[in-house]
Amino acid sequence: MKTIALIAHDNRKTDLLNWVKENQEALRSYSMIGTTNTAKLINNLLDLNVEPFGHGPSGGDILLAARILQGEIQKVIFFIDVETPHGHEHDIQTLIRTAVINNIPIALNRASADLIVLQK
């Protein structure tokens, strides 16, 4: 089973939650992981099992990049907030670069997430 990572900045968590709700049947065919707060939100509101792996600003983005390098993650959905500065911007860029370099599909918005989740 392929593993998909679900991540969202605070200002985009509602957008991700709505997207997950609309795509939950397709997502059931994946093993899912997410940053601590995103996983908690999804697990509390929907009947899905998203494994939490770490808080983004406290190194969660780097943990996810490491899991990509270990071949554990096949797809990433990351609803980013580009309008708000983030203190861990370097970690975010490391995650994105790691996905790109390792040919891992990474969606940064709803339109690309739709394409990635529908592709098996």
SEMILO-38406 format. One record per residue (C-alpha): residue number from 1; residue in one letter; x negated, y negated, z. Coordinates in nm, 4 decimals. Each point is the difference from the previous one (the first is absolute). Layout:
% SEMILO-38406
[rec NUM, A, [X, Y, Z]]
...
***
This chain:
% SEMILO-38406
[rec 1, M, [0.0000, 0.0000, 0.0000]]
[rec 2, K, [-0.1365, -0.3425, -0.0939]]
[rec 3, T, [-0.0467, -0.2591, 0.2733]]
[rec 4, I, [0.1231, -0.3554, -0.0439]]
[rec 5, A, [-0.0973, -0.2863, 0.2306]]
[rec 6, L, [0.2627, -0.2618, 0.0873]]
[rec 7, I, [-0.1262, -0.3361, 0.1271]]
[rec 8, A, [0.1466, -0.3500, 0.0238]]
[rec 9, H, [-0.1080, -0.3296, 0.1440]]
[rec 10, D, [0.2358, -0.1388, 0.2652]]
[rec 11, N, [0.1798, -0.2364, -0.2405]]
[rec 12, R, [0.0579, 0.2876, -0.2446]]
[rec 13, K, [0.1071, 0.2787, 0.2372]]
[rec 14, T, [0.3701, -0.0579, -0.0705]]
[rec 15, D, [-0.0678, 0.0163, -0.3751]]
[rec 16, L, [-0.1871, 0.3288, 0.0432]]
[rec 17, L, [0.2702, 0.1411, 0.2275]]
[rec 18, N, [0.2673, -0.0825, -0.2600]]
[rec 19, W, [-0.2126, 0.1535, -0.2760]]
[rec 20, V, [-0.0585, 0.3166, 0.2039]]
[rec 21, K, [0.3726, 0.0246, 0.0746]]
[rec 22, E, [0.0801, -0.0230, -0.3735]]
[rec 23, N, [-0.2681, 0.2571, -0.0873]]
[rec 24, Q, [0.0177, 0.2344, 0.2975]]
[rec 25, E, [0.1075, 0.3031, -0.2036]]
[rec 26, A, [-0.3012, -0.0343, -0.2317]]
[rec 27, L, [-0.2259, -0.0639, 0.3015]]
[rec 28, R, [0.1073, 0.3253, 0.1678]]
[rec 29, S, [-0.2153, 0.1855, -0.2538]]
[rec 30, Y, [-0.3095, -0.1664, 0.1514]]
[rec 31, S, [-0.1825, 0.0263, 0.3265]]
[rec 32, M, [0.0099, -0.3588, 0.1307]]
[rec 33, I, [-0.2349, -0.2005, 0.2166]]
[rec 34, G, [0.0142, -0.3650, 0.0998]]
[rec 35, T, [-0.1587, -0.2588, 0.2201]]
[rec 36, T, [0.1315, 0.0229, 0.3559]]
[rec 37, N, [0.2636, -0.2744, -0.0114]]
[rec 38, T, [0.1203, 0.0834, -0.3513]]
[rec 39, A, [0.0295, 0.3718, 0.0817]]
[rec 40, K, [0.1845, -0.0758, 0.3239]]
[rec 41, L, [0.2472, -0.2286, -0.1783]]
[rec 42, I, [0.0749, 0.2541, -0.2740]]
[rec 43, N, [0.0253, 0.2930, 0.2424]]
[rec 44, N, [0.2333, -0.1907, 0.2334]]
[rec 45, L, [0.2388, -0.1161, -0.2719]]
[rec 46, L, [-0.0041, 0.2796, -0.2571]]
[rec 47, D, [-0.0019, 0.3782, 0.0153]]
[rec 48, L, [-0.3579, 0.0308, -0.1222]]
[rec 49, N, [-0.3221, 0.1169, 0.1613]]
[rec 50, V, [-0.2800, -0.2495, -0.0621]]
[rec 51, E, [-0.3179, 0.0867, 0.1891]]
[rec 52, P, [-0.1521, -0.3103, 0.1658]]
[rec 53, F, [-0.3772, -0.0373, -0.0415]]
[rec 54, G, [-0.1090, -0.3369, 0.1388]]
[rec 55, H, [0.0846, -0.3675, 0.0219]]
[rec 56, G, [-0.1046, -0.1874, -0.3161]]
[rec 57, P, [-0.1742, -0.2993, 0.1644]]
[rec 58, S, [-0.1751, 0.2326, 0.2469]]
[rec 59, G, [-0.1705, 0.2098, -0.2656]]
[rec 60, G, [0.2983, 0.1856, -0.1470]]
[rec 61, D, [-0.0823, -0.1185, -0.3516]]
[rec 62, I, [-0.3537, 0.1368, 0.0367]]
[rec 63, L, [0.1336, 0.3303, 0.1382]]
[rec 64, L, [0.2231, 0.0298, -0.3053]]
[rec 65, A, [-0.2925, -0.0775, -0.2319]]
[rec 66, A, [-0.1964, 0.2793, 0.1719]]
[rec 67, R, [0.2885, 0.2429, -0.0530]]
[rec 68, I, [0.0037, -0.0941, -0.3682]]
[rec 69, L, [-0.3726, 0.0749, -0.0191]]
[rec 70, Q, [0.0621, 0.3380, 0.1661]]
[rec 71, G, [0.2557, 0.0850, -0.2690]]
[rec 72, E, [0.2937, 0.0018, 0.2438]]
[rec 73, I, [0.2082, -0.2764, -0.1654]]
[rec 74, Q, [0.1342, 0.0154, -0.3545]]
[rec 75, K, [0.2144, -0.3163, -0.0122]]
[rec 76, V, [0.0216, -0.3296, 0.1917]]
[rec 77, I, [0.2970, -0.2343, 0.0350]]
[rec 78, F, [-0.1172, -0.3246, 0.1633]]
[rec 79, F, [0.2464, -0.2887, 0.0027]]
[rec 80, I, [-0.2406, -0.2858, 0.0545]]
[rec 81, D, [0.0765, -0.3532, 0.1094]]
[rec 82, V, [-0.2166, -0.2165, -0.2243]]
[rec 83, E, [0.1323, -0.3265, 0.1454]]
[rec 84, T, [-0.1283, 0.0519, 0.3537]]
[rec 85, P, [-0.3707, 0.0085, 0.0903]]
[rec 86, H, [-0.1091, 0.3193, 0.1759]]
[rec 87, G, [-0.2922, 0.0255, 0.2383]]
[rec 88, H, [-0.0801, 0.3442, -0.1354]]
[rec 89, E, [-0.0042, -0.1045, -0.3672]]
[rec 90, H, [-0.3320, 0.1784, -0.0583]]
[rec 91, D, [0.1562, 0.3270, 0.1220]]
[rec 92, I, [0.2948, -0.0482, -0.2363]]
[rec 93, Q, [-0.2340, -0.0584, -0.2928]]
[rec 94, T, [-0.2047, 0.3058, 0.0983]]
[rec 95, L, [0.3146, 0.2124, -0.0041]]
[rec 96, I, [0.1057, -0.1323, -0.3406]]
[rec 97, R, [-0.3523, 0.0460, -0.1452]]
[rec 98, T, [-0.0211, 0.3526, 0.1408]]
[rec 99, A, [0.3298, 0.0947, -0.1657]]
[rec 100, V, [-0.1039, -0.1548, -0.3311]]
[rec 101, I, [-0.3486, 0.1551, -0.0049]]
[rec 102, N, [0.1434, 0.3428, 0.0853]]
[rec 103, N, [0.2773, -0.0235, -0.2599]]
[rec 104, I, [0.2755, 0.0085, 0.2636]]
[rec 105, P, [0.3212, -0.1721, -0.1113]]
[rec 106, I, [0.0671, -0.2960, 0.2299]]
[rec 107, A, [0.3186, -0.2035, -0.0123]]
[rec 108, L, [-0.0077, -0.3494, 0.1442]]
[rec 109, N, [0.3632, -0.0884, -0.0755]]
[rec 110, R, [0.3409, 0.1575, -0.0621]]
[rec 111, A, [-0.0324, 0.0293, -0.3787]]
[rec 112, S, [-0.3274, 0.1908, 0.0144]]
[rec 113, A, [0.1249, 0.2087, 0.2939]]
[rec 114, D, [0.2975, 0.1127, -0.2107]]
[rec 115, L, [-0.2366, 0.1164, -0.2736]]
[rec 116, I, [-0.2328, 0.1825, 0.2387]]
[rec 117, V, [0.2619, 0.1873, 0.2009]]
[rec 118, L, [0.1831, 0.1231, -0.3090]]
[rec 119, Q, [-0.3202, 0.1357, -0.1562]]
[rec 120, K, [-0.0806, 0.3458, 0.1351]]
***
